Amino acid sequence: MSEKTSFMTFSWLPYKPAIGRLLKFILPDNLMLPILQGRLKTKKWIVGSGNIEHMLGSYECENSKIFETRVRDSSVVYDIGAHVGFYTLLASELVGAIGKVIAFEPLPRNIYYLKKHLSVNHCDNVTVIEAAVSDKSKVSLFNDSLGSYQSHLSDDGNLIVNVVSIDNLVERGETLPPDYIKIDVEGSELLVLKGAKATLDNYNTEIYLSTHSPELHMACCEYLLSLNYKLKPIIGSDLYNTNQLLAYKK
Protein backbone atom coordinates (compact mmCIF):
# COMPACT_ATOMS: atom_id res chain seq x y z
CA MET A 1 0.00 0.00 0.00
CA SER A 2 1.05 3.60 -0.47
CA GLU A 3 0.02 6.70 1.41
CA LYS A 4 -0.27 10.30 0.27
CA THR A 5 1.31 12.79 2.63
CA SER A 6 -0.52 16.11 2.92
CA PHE A 7 0.04 19.24 4.95
CA MET A 8 -3.58 20.31 4.82
CA THR A 9 -5.13 20.75 8.26
CA PHE A 10 -8.61 20.87 9.75
CA SER A 11 -7.49 22.30 13.10
CA TRP A 12 -10.02 25.12 12.82
CA LEU A 13 -12.85 22.54 13.15
CA PRO A 14 -14.13 21.84 16.67
CA TYR A 15 -14.62 18.10 17.06
CA LYS A 16 -18.20 16.91 16.84
CA PRO A 17 -19.34 13.39 15.84
CA ALA A 18 -21.12 14.68 12.73
CA ILE A 19 -17.95 16.42 11.56
CA GLY A 20 -15.98 13.26 12.21
CA ARG A 21 -18.38 11.18 10.12
CA LEU A 22 -18.23 13.73 7.30
CA LEU A 23 -14.43 13.79 7.28
CA LYS A 24 -14.31 9.99 7.31
CA PHE A 25 -16.59 9.97 4.29
CA ILE A 26 -14.79 12.59 2.19
CA LEU A 27 -11.12 11.87 3.00
CA PRO A 28 -9.28 9.06 1.17
CA ASP A 29 -8.37 6.16 3.44
CA ASN A 30 -4.72 6.24 2.38
CA LEU A 31 -4.30 9.96 3.05
CA MET A 32 -1.77 10.85 5.74
CA LEU A 33 -2.55 13.94 7.83
CA PRO A 34 -1.25 15.52 11.04
CA ILE A 35 -3.13 14.75 14.25
CA LEU A 36 -4.95 17.97 15.05
CA GLN A 37 -4.80 18.40 18.83
CA GLY A 38 -3.55 17.05 22.12
CA ARG A 39 -0.14 15.69 23.05
CA LEU A 40 0.20 14.05 19.61
CA LYS A 41 -0.59 17.22 17.67
CA THR A 42 1.28 17.30 14.32
CA LYS A 43 2.17 13.58 14.46
CA LYS A 44 1.40 11.90 11.14
CA TRP A 45 -1.63 9.59 10.92
CA ILE A 46 -3.18 7.51 8.14
CA VAL A 47 -6.85 8.47 7.94
CA GLY A 48 -8.25 5.03 7.09
CA SER A 49 -6.26 3.10 9.66
CA GLY A 50 -8.83 3.53 12.44
CA ASN A 51 -11.46 5.89 13.85
CA ILE A 52 -11.38 9.43 12.53
CA GLU A 53 -11.10 10.47 16.22
CA HIS A 54 -7.47 9.33 16.11
CA MET A 55 -6.61 11.93 13.51
CA LEU A 56 -8.77 14.54 15.21
CA GLY A 57 -6.89 13.92 18.47
CA SER A 58 -10.13 13.25 20.36
CA TYR A 59 -9.85 9.47 20.76
CA GLU A 60 -10.70 8.24 24.30
CA CYS A 61 -10.15 11.70 25.74
CA GLU A 62 -10.65 10.83 29.42
CA ASN A 63 -8.39 7.78 29.24
CA SER A 64 -5.63 9.46 27.32
CA LYS A 65 -5.61 12.55 29.56
CA ILE A 66 -5.11 10.41 32.67
CA PHE A 67 -2.46 8.39 30.82
CA GLU A 68 -0.65 11.61 29.94
CA THR A 69 -0.62 12.90 33.51
CA ARG A 70 0.72 9.69 35.06
CA VAL A 71 3.22 8.13 32.63
CA ARG A 72 6.69 9.39 33.48
CA ASP A 73 9.72 10.19 31.37
CA SER A 74 12.29 7.35 31.03
CA SER A 75 9.79 4.65 32.03
CA VAL A 76 8.81 1.37 30.33
CA VAL A 77 5.29 1.06 28.91
CA TYR A 78 3.59 -2.05 27.53
CA ASP A 79 0.75 -1.40 25.08
CA ILE A 80 -1.13 -4.71 25.00
CA GLY A 81 -3.62 -4.66 22.17
CA ALA A 82 -1.85 -1.81 20.41
CA HIS A 83 -4.20 -1.82 17.40
CA VAL A 84 -2.76 0.74 14.94
CA GLY A 85 -0.74 2.64 17.49
CA PHE A 86 -2.53 5.64 18.99
CA TYR A 87 -1.55 4.78 22.58
CA THR A 88 1.81 3.47 21.38
CA LEU A 89 2.57 6.86 19.83
CA LEU A 90 1.35 8.61 22.97
CA ALA A 91 3.49 6.42 25.23
CA SER A 92 6.50 6.93 22.96
CA GLU A 93 6.10 10.69 23.32
CA LEU A 94 5.63 10.51 27.10
CA VAL A 95 8.59 8.28 27.99
CA GLY A 96 11.09 10.19 25.86
CA ALA A 97 14.31 9.01 24.26
CA ILE A 98 15.51 7.05 27.29
CA GLY A 99 12.19 5.30 27.91
CA LYS A 100 10.92 2.19 26.15
CA VAL A 101 7.56 1.15 24.73
CA ILE A 102 6.67 -2.46 23.91
CA ALA A 103 3.63 -2.74 21.62
CA PHE A 104 1.83 -6.09 21.36
CA GLU A 105 -0.44 -6.68 18.37
CA PRO A 106 -1.27 -9.95 16.54
CA LEU A 107 -3.49 -8.85 13.65
CA PRO A 108 -1.49 -8.38 10.39
CA ARG A 109 -3.68 -5.52 9.17
CA ASN A 110 -3.15 -3.60 12.41
CA ILE A 111 0.57 -4.42 12.51
CA TYR A 112 1.00 -2.85 9.08
CA TYR A 113 -0.50 0.47 10.18
CA LEU A 114 1.16 0.32 13.61
CA LYS A 115 4.60 -0.03 12.07
CA LYS A 116 3.86 2.64 9.46
CA HIS A 117 2.80 5.13 12.12
CA LEU A 118 5.92 4.40 14.15
CA SER A 119 8.16 4.74 11.11
CA VAL A 120 6.78 8.03 9.75
CA ASN A 121 6.86 9.55 13.25
CA HIS A 122 10.41 8.32 13.98
CA CYS A 123 9.48 6.45 17.16
CA ASP A 124 12.84 4.80 17.78
CA ASN A 125 12.00 3.92 21.39
CA VAL A 126 9.27 1.41 20.43
CA THR A 127 9.55 -2.37 19.92
CA VAL A 128 6.66 -4.21 18.26
CA ILE A 129 5.95 -7.79 19.32
CA GLU A 130 3.71 -9.42 16.73
CA ALA A 131 1.72 -11.56 19.14
CA ALA A 132 -1.36 -11.70 21.29
CA VAL A 133 -0.93 -11.80 25.07
CA SER A 134 -2.47 -14.37 27.41
CA ASP A 135 -1.56 -16.56 30.40
CA LYS A 136 0.80 -18.84 28.43
CA SER A 137 3.16 -18.63 25.50
CA LYS A 138 1.77 -20.73 22.64
CA VAL A 139 0.19 -20.64 19.20
CA SER A 140 -3.55 -19.97 19.09
CA LEU A 141 -6.51 -19.22 16.83
CA PHE A 142 -7.56 -15.60 16.40
CA ASN A 143 -10.87 -14.27 15.08
CA ASP A 144 -10.89 -11.06 13.03
CA SER A 145 -14.40 -11.39 11.61
CA LEU A 146 -15.74 -8.46 13.68
CA GLY A 147 -13.17 -5.99 12.39
CA SER A 148 -9.86 -4.63 13.56
CA TYR A 149 -11.15 -3.24 16.86
CA GLN A 150 -12.95 -6.38 18.05
CA SER A 151 -10.60 -9.09 16.83
CA HIS A 152 -9.76 -11.54 19.61
CA LEU A 153 -8.38 -14.92 20.60
CA SER A 154 -11.01 -17.55 19.91
CA ASP A 155 -11.35 -21.32 19.47
CA ASP A 156 -13.23 -20.65 16.23
CA GLY A 157 -10.74 -18.13 14.87
CA ASN A 158 -9.73 -17.91 11.24
CA LEU A 159 -6.10 -16.89 11.83
CA ILE A 160 -3.20 -18.57 13.62
CA VAL A 161 -1.17 -16.18 15.79
CA ASN A 162 1.66 -16.35 18.28
CA VAL A 163 0.72 -15.80 21.92
CA VAL A 164 3.07 -14.68 24.70
CA SER A 165 2.80 -14.20 28.44
CA ILE A 166 4.32 -11.22 30.20
CA ASP A 167 5.96 -13.31 32.91
CA ASN A 168 7.77 -15.46 30.34
CA LEU A 169 9.11 -12.42 28.50
CA VAL A 170 10.29 -10.69 31.69
CA GLU A 171 11.75 -13.83 33.28
CA ARG A 172 13.75 -14.63 30.14
CA GLY A 173 14.99 -11.04 29.91
CA GLU A 174 13.39 -10.51 26.51
CA THR A 175 11.67 -7.34 27.71
CA LEU A 176 12.30 -4.93 30.56
CA PRO A 177 9.76 -5.06 33.43
CA PRO A 178 6.91 -2.62 32.77
CA ASP A 179 6.27 0.51 34.80
CA TYR A 180 2.90 0.90 33.05
CA ILE A 181 0.65 -1.49 31.14
CA LYS A 182 -2.28 -0.56 28.93
CA ILE A 183 -4.54 -3.58 28.29
CA ASP A 184 -7.32 -3.64 25.70
CA VAL A 185 -7.68 -7.19 24.40
CA GLU A 186 -11.37 -7.83 23.72
CA GLY A 187 -12.08 -10.49 26.33
CA SER A 188 -8.65 -11.90 27.23
CA GLU A 189 -7.90 -9.33 29.91
CA LEU A 190 -8.06 -11.72 32.88
CA LEU A 191 -5.73 -14.16 31.10
CA VAL A 192 -3.28 -11.33 30.41
CA LEU A 193 -3.26 -10.45 34.12
CA LYS A 194 -2.81 -14.08 35.18
CA GLY A 195 0.10 -14.41 32.77
CA ALA A 196 1.73 -11.40 34.44
CA LYS A 197 1.27 -12.49 38.07
CA ALA A 198 4.96 -12.73 38.98
CA THR A 199 5.69 -9.42 37.26
CA LEU A 200 2.83 -7.69 39.06
CA ASP A 201 3.95 -9.22 42.37
CA ASN A 202 7.54 -8.06 41.95
CA TYR A 203 7.10 -4.58 40.47
CA ASN A 204 4.93 -1.54 41.11
CA THR A 205 3.37 -1.69 37.69
CA GLU A 206 0.47 0.64 37.02
CA ILE A 207 -2.32 -0.79 34.86
CA TYR A 208 -4.83 0.86 32.52
CA LEU A 209 -7.43 -1.83 31.90
CA SER A 210 -10.42 -2.07 29.55
CA THR A 211 -12.88 -4.85 30.40
CA HIS A 212 -15.39 -6.32 27.99
CA SER A 213 -18.20 -7.80 30.06
CA PRO A 214 -19.57 -7.32 33.59
CA GLU A 215 -18.40 -10.82 34.54
CA LEU A 216 -14.87 -10.21 33.28
CA HIS A 217 -14.80 -6.82 34.95
CA MET A 218 -15.67 -8.34 38.33
CA ALA A 219 -13.17 -11.17 37.87
CA CYS A 220 -10.38 -8.73 36.95
CA CYS A 221 -11.19 -6.53 39.95
CA GLU A 222 -11.08 -9.50 42.31
CA TYR A 223 -7.81 -10.73 40.82
CA LEU A 224 -6.11 -7.35 41.07
CA LEU A 225 -7.33 -6.85 44.63
CA SER A 226 -5.80 -10.25 45.50
CA LEU A 227 -2.46 -8.86 44.26
CA ASN A 228 -2.81 -5.87 46.62
CA TYR A 229 -3.73 -3.40 43.92
CA LYS A 230 -5.87 -0.35 44.53
CA LEU A 231 -8.54 0.23 41.90
CA LYS A 232 -10.06 3.40 40.56
CA PRO A 233 -12.58 3.94 37.73
CA ILE A 234 -11.27 5.98 34.84
CA ILE A 235 -14.76 6.67 33.50
CA GLY A 236 -17.56 7.35 35.99
CA SER A 237 -17.41 7.15 39.76
CA ASP A 238 -18.56 3.58 40.40
CA LEU A 239 -15.82 0.97 40.30
CA TYR A 240 -18.24 -1.82 39.43
CA ASN A 241 -20.23 0.07 36.80
CA THR A 242 -17.43 1.08 34.48
CA ASN A 243 -15.30 -0.72 31.92
CA GLN A 244 -12.17 1.40 32.31
CA LEU A 245 -9.96 0.87 35.36
CA LEU A 246 -6.77 2.32 36.77
CA ALA A 247 -4.94 -0.15 39.04
CA TYR A 248 -1.95 0.89 41.14
CA LYS A 249 -0.03 -0.05 44.30
CA LYS A 250 1.17 3.30 45.61
Steps between C-alpha positions, in 0.01 A plus 500: 500500500605860453397810688471860386658749736317832529556813703138607487345544844152512649612643835247782472217242533372430852451126539142381478386148400322629189817674383697184565260292291515755218880506498512120503272498198680762290867428581684219317591210727865508394542872567753589769422809709630658821312423821318822580515543878625365829841364593534336156421817306687508165589128514423332168197269478345292222133596480360156415699307757243543778237736641508854368528604869863386489586760240284761670688438826176433689528122540415377854555846644450413868726195482776668308502809724550286811765298315681822412503629857634179655750344257847626585803580289757216466250230600402172330148469358330189362216565255312169492251505217677785324265499199644756254702690755321800650598414859836369380576839345378675814714281726801551273460876536453482878796277589750691287822382340620304803168325562373189324164396358411139418196472271320165474273441201417173317278610211700547174281786378553692824872418510543657157350832610666485843844465346426767239394749766812427703724534196362829364508652850855377573407313818836335562416412861227249404528122449211316334429142606276337241301286741192486715543490878346243734591281799736272303736521207361290214342509156126567489204575274395862457169633368498821295149467358366793707757747371831636617371639830320186619735229378584255778638162599237237431466123456312567176749752364601522137863602559790332679703739717783483749406555864735612778473548874652798676664291771681285243634804316618673819646186659700420186624859477340553160328817620563741785246487787215744434436813703163539325275261309207593279274198436222494241464145370131436432429234761843359590575757768484261797733256322745783431502588871545137606791467259663801667454391863869476591573831328214673680612347831859616458456848352283804564344485158210733433221357284249665266240231438201476265254222585249353259219352707363548853617150595853561374507839667413348838750217454779744408419720800511203736827377351670838525378550856653160587834639376465799736408747230286805561233558237348817366248554217631704211151569366220568749515480877385143564774239490258221413301689237780601268713320244813712539721447805819645641683253727799604710692406816620835631 
